[in-house]
């Protein structure tokens, strides 16, 4: 599989080595023809432009023998267009007949546009898309949190309102206490810059959420959203340092050392309690 994945790069940059790899692959019982599988070249070759992707989609759809095959073609095109920020991705995703696949693809498409807006620092558009898009609660909570971060210096009250909306969305996450906890940490972190009292209140809620999960360690500060189609596999992630329990406790320690210690002790499970305690200790030692 490693050889198959890397063959396109060797074909491009070291063709003499590519021939040797193909021979070795055959000796190992592999089939070099599998290198044509689009999943193996995903990310290594440039995606088709919007117009070309639509043309390819239509050509393949016209030859599709079943509705399921046609749905897969539409899903491929919608994901490709969304990755390029092409709004036609929504129209294509709506062509999918199978309701579950259509909802999954549309969720990916809408969230892709949200992430593009955040990268462009367009908080207004990100909030609009979050309100109207077919997003999961976790995606919507992240969108509001990131938009609030962008608006904190220029529209403080609007930013605080968005953080409250983000917290509400995080609370609605059902059956995944880890994601709920990570996102509440992110909300609390943003509150810390504008409303420390609200940040401490939110951290009490973080503790309650963490105590309902046996798998939250405080170190798992990222949430992943995979999207696989016939010819591609996309993995989007949110979270990171601003959603890290360790980073949050470092900030809290600078604000109130003894209160941070008491908060860390309120974690029921060893993982988050250890993460918080080490963050407090490291902050003190750095000072």
Buried (B, 14 or more C-beta within 10 A) or exposed (E): EEBBBBBBBBBEEEEEBBEEBBEEBEEEEBEBEEBEEEBBBBEEEEBBEBEEBBEBBEEBBEEBEEEEEBBBBBBBBBBBBBBBBBEBBBBBBEBBEBEEBBEBBBBBBBBBBBBBBBEEEBBEBBBBBBEEBBBBBBBBBBBBBBBBBBBBEEBBEBBBBBBBBBBBBBBEBEEBBBBBBBBBBBBBBBBBBBBBEBBBEBBEBBBBBBBEBEEBBBEBBEBEBEBBBBBBEBEBEBBEEBBBBBBBBBBBBBEEEEEBBEBBEBBEBEBBBBBBBBBBBBBEEEE
